[in-house]
Amino acid sequence: MELMERYQEAAFELLAKVRATQKEAIRRAGEMVADAAEHGHKIYFTRVVHGIEHDLIGRGGGPIFYQEYKKDETKLQEGDILFMGSVSGRTAEEVDLADRSVNAGVKVILLTSLAYSNAVEPVHPSGKRLYEIATLTIDMCAPVAEALLDVEGLDARFAASSGIASTFILWSMTSVAVEKMMADGYKPGVYRSHNFPGGPEHNEAIKAHNAEYGW
């Protein structure tokens, strides 16, 4: 089997595993997002793996209520949501941020690989990894060291798994959030592509609404 087909099969298997095992956690995360938006709280993303959060923030088809967490600018408040994404879940700086946030009443939703995280030793002085602090953890189901395939002739495994898994999780979760908000009587602002006719005007209108109501 050629490498492309091997990769595609492995990717489909990964997403199927996420779908089968993380449905309730994804649903709960979406409900938390909807509740936060409806009650005027902010929803922030730190860097999810290698920047997957940008697939949802400020782009066509994405909800207006997602914002980027900026280390030196963002002021988290009690009731806000902070999304974090780390495959290994042990980076000391991220563990610090999660701990401070939870202690301040912020709800931390984590995307991680539990298999990977449990295969490595924590490096934070607390002896904890992110999943041991987060309010809610969603397992990306990525393998240890995250690559999907052994390829003959290569010294390391090939094809990172966390990107496609986290994108799948975040859009699935956002689907839950949007559906719940609509059912609760809230119409969340969703960006239209800037290059589509009427896009800029639509986006300015939802920004004005968001500034007043938070959704």
Sequence and secondary structure as in RCSB ss.txt:
>XXXX:A:sequence
MELMERYQEAAFELLAKVRATQKEAIRRAGEMVADAAEHGHKIYFTRVVHGIEHDLIGRGGGPIFYQEYKKDETK
LQEGDILFMGSVSGRTAEEVDLADRSVNAGVKVILLTSLAYSNAVEPVHPSGKRLYEIATLTIDMCAPVAEALLD
VEGLDARFAASSGIASTFILWSMTSVAVEKMMADGYKPGVYRSHNFPGGPEHNEAIKAHNAEYGW
>XXXX:A:secstr
  HHHHHHHHHHHHHHHHHHHSHHHHHHHHHHHHHHHHTT  EEEEEETTTGGGGTSSSTTSBTTEEE  TTT  
  TT EEEEE SS   HHHHHHHHHHHHTT EEEEEE HHHHTTS   STT   GGGT SEEEE    TTSEEE 
 TT SS EEE HHHHHHHHHHHHHHHHHHHHHHTT    B   TTSTTHHHHHHHHHHHHHHH  
